[in-house]
């Protein structure tokens, strides 16, 4: 039996909650919990999530959600379902697109507006348990730990590391994370989340409120999520040594058999498109 509420880790669920014009107050409220006081969002607008490179040989980027405030501050918001190779490199690469698009012709003085890359991760990338952190807020600092540049920020939320129960929730941010992590499992609105912003979130996420065509799209999105998690749990490994290459090929075959996009398989396995097409 399908759950009462959407799974926000699916493409459909995440974009239904945070990626629609009518629901941008949810995204705004969530982002403001991650931002300093001087970068709080009063209003935002969605931008084209597909960023095309300047030459055909360069790789393009497709963000889950890409938005901008009235003053020009840019936000990339990603829901990352599966562990990928070179995740930190990928995050940095994606952040270059909203930086480069600010370039102006003529006598531009190189002044940039802030860029935030925010990733909600359905996995942990901190391998050593003693170094694991649920939230990593990253910015450019000097050798003494002092802030060097205040216009490029990364926020990584490793959702499996958030273990607070309802009774342990202390802040509005805690409530948002608890909402996202447990949404699919709720059968009713918990008392602690019974406030307007979350009431709207539950209203949007209730599957019975979707149109039949939307339910069909969601079911496909949910199936892809389950299949991906199953394949990942079975095959994924961090190594790049020759002794583990067979596992990479096995995983690529499994993902390919599920008709996952080639670009996505390359990110998960680290194999090239040519290697995957040859399987």
LOVOMAR-303637 format. One line per field, with one value per residue (C-alpha): residue in one letter; z, x, y; residue number from 1. Coordinates in pm, 1 decimal. Each point is the difference from the previous one (the first is absolute). Layout:
// residues N
code	[a/...]
up	[Z/...]
east	[X/...]
north	[Y/...]
pos	[NUM/...]
This chain:
// residues 279
code	[x/x/x/x/x/x/x/x/x/x/x/x/x/x/x/x/x/x/x/x/x/x/x/x/x/x/x/x/x/x/x/x/x/x/x/x/x/x/x/x/x/x/x/x/x/x/x/x/x/x/x/x/x/x/x/x/x/x/x/x/x/x/x/x/x/x/x/x/x/x/x/x/x/x/x/x/x/x/x/x/x/x/x/x/x/x/x/x/x/x/x/x/x/x/x/x/x/x/x/x/x/x/x/x/x/x/x/x/x/x/x/x/x/x/x/x/x/x/x/x/x/x/x/x/x/x/x/x/x/x/x/x/x/x/x/x/x/x/x/x/x/x/x/x/x/x/x/x/x/x/x/x/x/x/x/x/x/x/x/x/x/x/x/x/x/x/x/x/x/x/x/x/x/x/x/x/x/x/x/x/x/x/x/x/x/x/x/x/x/x/x/x/x/x/x/x/x/x/x/x/x/x/x/x/x/x/x/x/x/x/x/x/x/x/x/x/x/x/x/x/x/x/x/x/x/x/x/x/x/x/x/x/x/x/x/x/x/x/x/x/x/x/x/x/x/x/x/x/x/x/x/x/x/x/x/x/x/x/x/x/x/x/x/x/x/x/x/x/x/x/x/x/x/x/x/x/x/x/x]
up	[0.0/-91.5/286.1/78.0/-81.1/-273.6/37.9/-19.9/-110.4/-335.9/-286.9/-12.2/375.8/45.7/-284.9/100.9/345.3/-85.6/-375.1/-81.9/-5.7/226.5/261.9/-3.5/351.1/119.9/-172.5/129.1/358.8/-20.4/-154.0/258.4/270.8/-168.7/-71.9/214.2/105.2/-267.2/-281.8/106.0/-297.2/-29.0/-343.2/-267.8/-358.3/-182.3/-277.1/-281.5/172.1/-316.4/-45.4/-347.6/-36.8/-237.9/-230.6/-118.9/151.2/351.9/235.6/84.6/344.6/93.5/349.1/195.7/101.5/-98.8/136.9/60.8/238.8/-108.3/87.4/-222.1/253.6/-166.5/156.6/-135.5/199.2/-66.6/132.0/-43.7/22.3/-56.5/82.0/-299.1/-78.2/48.3/172.8/135.0/-342.4/-157.5/251.4/-69.5/-376.5/22.6/202.9/-285.3/-225.3/209.2/42.5/-371.0/-99.8/194.9/-238.5/-191.8/-328.7/-13.6/304.2/263.1/331.8/94.9/291.2/73.8/193.9/254.0/-112.4/227.8/-85.8/229.6/-18.0/185.4/-1.5/40.4/90.0/202.5/-161.4/329.5/28.5/337.9/267.7/235.2/-271.0/-113.1/12.2/-91.9/-125.9/-166.0/-70.4/-226.2/-105.9/-107.3/299.1/42.9/182.3/337.8/-56.7/-61.8/-269.2/-322.4/-242.2/96.6/-337.4/-59.5/244.8/6.3/234.5/12.7/198.3/54.2/78.8/138.6/277.6/124.4/274.5/215.0/114.9/13.9/369.3/-74.8/-263.1/117.8/-293.9/-308.2/-205.7/201.5/-86.9/-372.9/-3.3/202.5/-243.2/-307.4/145.1/126.9/-233.8/-186.9/327.5/163.9/22.8/147.9/85.6/321.9/265.6/-14.9/-376.0/29.1/-112.4/-325.1/-204.9/67.0/-32.4/-353.6/-58.6/107.7/-215.2/-308.3/74.3/51.1/-286.3/-4.5/-105.3/-318.5/-342.1/-147.1/-252.7/284.1/198.0/-301.8/-29.5/373.1/-3.8/-273.8/193.8/316.1/-183.9/-138.2/352.5/142.5/-283.3/36.6/375.9/-50.6/-259.6/209.3/312.1/-198.0/-211.4/102.0/113.7/48.5/-146.7/-337.8/1.6/-271.8/248.1/38.9/-359.6/-45.1/263.6/-189.6/-323.4/178.0/147.9/-336.2/-162.8/271.0/-34.8/-378.4/16.8/197.0/-283.7/218.1/-198.3/-120.7/155.2/336.2/-24.6/-72.0/313.4/218.0/-131.6/-135.5/-329.5/-331.4/-230.3/-254.0/260.2/106.9/-355.6/-72.7/280.0]
east	[0.0/133.0/81.7/-222.2/269.3/261.3/355.3/200.6/312.0/-161.2/37.0/-375.2/-42.1/288.8/-105.2/-366.7/89.3/270.8/6.1/-339.3/-87.9/-302.2/215.6/308.6/-79.9/89.7/338.6/58.1/-79.6/224.9/292.9/-22.1/76.5/335.9/92.7/159.8/-214.7/146.8/-92.1/-358.5/-236.9/-291.9/-103.6/140.1/-63.8/76.6/258.4/58.2/154.1/183.8/331.0/147.8/378.8/161.6/136.6/-145.0/288.0/-58.7/-236.5/-332.0/-158.3/-361.5/-93.4/-296.2/-97.2/167.6/-130.6/99.7/-94.7/-84.1/351.0/157.2/108.4/-11.5/-98.5/52.7/-201.9/69.3/-160.4/271.6/-150.4/309.7/366.7/204.6/367.9/174.6/-303.6/190.3/153.3/-345.0/-137.7/279.8/-42.5/-372.8/64.3/206.8/-306.8/-182.3/335.2/80.2/-349.9/52.9/273.6/-91.7/128.6/190.1/136.4/-102.4/185.3/-30.1/-235.2/-191.9/-315.6/6.4/-44.5/-127.7/17.5/-231.5/-7.1/-239.0/170.5/-168.8/339.5/311.7/328.1/192.8/145.5/174.3/-266.8/184.2/5.8/-360.8/-214.1/-367.1/43.0/315.6/6.8/296.2/145.4/338.1/227.5/368.3/272.9/-121.5/-360.8/-113.5/-259.9/172.8/-294.1/-365.6/-168.6/43.2/-157.2/-71.1/-250.7/-1.5/-270.8/82.0/-353.6/83.4/196.6/-306.7/-140.8/-204.5/-339.1/-310.0/63.4/357.1/-85.5/118.6/8.5/-204.7/283.3/-26.1/-367.3/71.3/252.5/-232.0/-282.0/208.8/154.2/-325.8/-264.8/-72.3/-51.7/-244.0/-366.3/-106.4/155.8/207.0/-91.5/343.3/-41.1/-353.7/79.9/-90.2/316.8/2.1/-377.2/43.5/283.1/-218.7/-287.3/225.3/157.7/-325.1/-18.3/-381.6/11.7/194.1/-155.9/-0.2/267.2/216.9/-42.6/121.3/309.5/64.4/-32.5/262.7/225.2/-44.7/79.1/320.3/95.8/-58.0/190.4/290.3/20.5/-16.0/276.9/211.6/-36.0/102.4/285.6/135.5/359.1/234.5/311.0/150.6/251.3/3.9/-105.4/-338.5/-70.3/-222.3/-235.9/-18.0/-87.1/-258.8/-161.1/2.9/-169.5/-265.0/-72.7/-1.5/-251.1/-226.4/26.6/179.3/150.8/357.9/117.0/-134.0/173.9/332.4/-38.9/-81.3/266.6/272.7/-2.7/3.2/-301.2/187.8/65.9/-364.5/-135.9/224.2/-150.8]
north	[0.0/342.9/235.7/298.5/256.9/42.6/-120.8/327.0/-187.2/-76.0/244.4/58.7/35.1/242.4/227.2/-13.1/130.0/250.0/58.9/149.6/368.3/-45.8/-170.1/218.6/123.8/-351.9/16.7/351.8/-98.4/-307.4/190.1/277.9/-255.5/-61.6/362.1/270.7/295.4/228.1/-241.6/-75.6/-33.1/241.4/-130.3/-227.6/-102.6/-322.8/-5.0/-249.6/-306.8/-106.5/178.0/-35.2/39.4/247.4/-271.3/-330.1/-198.8/127.2/-176.8/158.5/-0.4/-66.5/112.0/-133.5/352.2/325.8/327.8/360.0/279.0/354.2/118.6/-267.5/-262.6/-344.0/-332.5/-349.5/-252.6/-366.6/-317.8/-261.4/-347.7/-210.6/15.0/110.0/4.6/335.6/148.4/302.7/66.4/-17.3/249.6/245.3/-43.0/72.2/314.5/146.6/37.8/264.3/174.6/12.6/111.5/322.4/114.1/315.1/133.0/325.2/178.5/-251.6/34.5/-373.5/63.5/-320.7/-78.0/-285.8/-361.1/-278.1/-369.2/-196.1/-379.2/-229.0/-339.1/-336.6/-148.5/80.6/93.6/33.6/-348.5/34.4/-10.8/235.1/269.0/-30.9/312.8/27.0/356.8/126.2/373.3/70.7/335.6/134.9/59.8/83.4/-194.7/132.9/-101.3/357.4/59.2/108.2/21.0/27.9/-52.5/-374.3/-242.1/-372.7/-163.0/-379.5/-182.9/-368.3/-112.3/-348.3/174.7/188.1/-222.4/236.1/-121.3/218.9/72.3/112.9/262.7/340.6/240.5/79.8/-149.9/-324.5/-10.6/41.9/-282.9/-222.7/81.2/-88.8/-313.9/-149.9/143.8/-322.3/-187.8/240.8/-100.7/332.8/337.1/-25.5/255.3/162.5/61.7/132.8/354.0/182.7/-57.7/-375.2/-29.1/130.2/-246.9/-291.7/129.8/10.9/-337.3/-191.5/-245.5/-3.0/366.2/-75.2/-33.3/-354.4/103.8/130.6/-321.3/-194.4/219.8/-29.4/-379.5/-15.7/237.5/-208.0/-322.1/153.1/105.8/-349.3/-164.8/238.4/-56.7/-375.5/1.8/233.7/-212.1/-306.2/128.5/339.0/33.7/292.4/-154.4/72.5/-285.5/-265.6/-267.9/168.9/90.1/-306.4/140.1/329.7/-180.9/-215.8/307.9/178.5/-300.2/-5.8/372.9/-27.1/-284.8/234.3/256.9/253.4/292.0/-57.6/329.2/-111.0/-339.6/170.4/211.1/-299.9/-237.8/224.8/-190.6/185.3/16.5/-212.4/-271.5/-2.1/-8.0/-297.7/-208.5]
pos	[1/2/3/4/5/6/7/8/9/10/11/12/13/14/15/16/17/18/19/20/21/22/23/24/25/26/27/28/29/30/31/32/33/34/35/36/37/38/39/40/41/42/43/44/45/46/47/48/49/50/51/52/53/54/55/56/57/58/59/60/61/62/63/64/65/66/67/68/69/70/71/72/73/74/75/76/77/78/79/80/81/82/83/84/85/86/87/88/89/90/91/92/93/94/95/96/97/98/99/100/101/102/103/104/105/106/107/108/109/110/111/112/113/114/115/116/117/118/119/120/121/122/123/124/125/126/127/128/129/130/131/132/133/134/135/136/137/138/139/140/141/142/143/144/145/146/147/148/149/150/151/152/153/154/155/156/157/158/159/160/161/162/163/164/165/166/167/168/169/170/171/172/173/174/175/176/177/178/179/180/181/182/183/184/185/186/187/188/189/190/191/192/193/194/195/196/197/198/199/200/201/202/203/204/205/206/207/208/209/210/211/212/213/214/215/216/217/218/219/220/221/222/223/224/225/226/227/228/229/230/231/232/233/234/235/236/237/238/239/240/241/242/243/244/245/246/247/248/249/250/251/252/253/254/255/256/257/258/259/260/261/262/263/264/265/266/267/268/269/270/271/272/273/274/275/276/277/278/279]
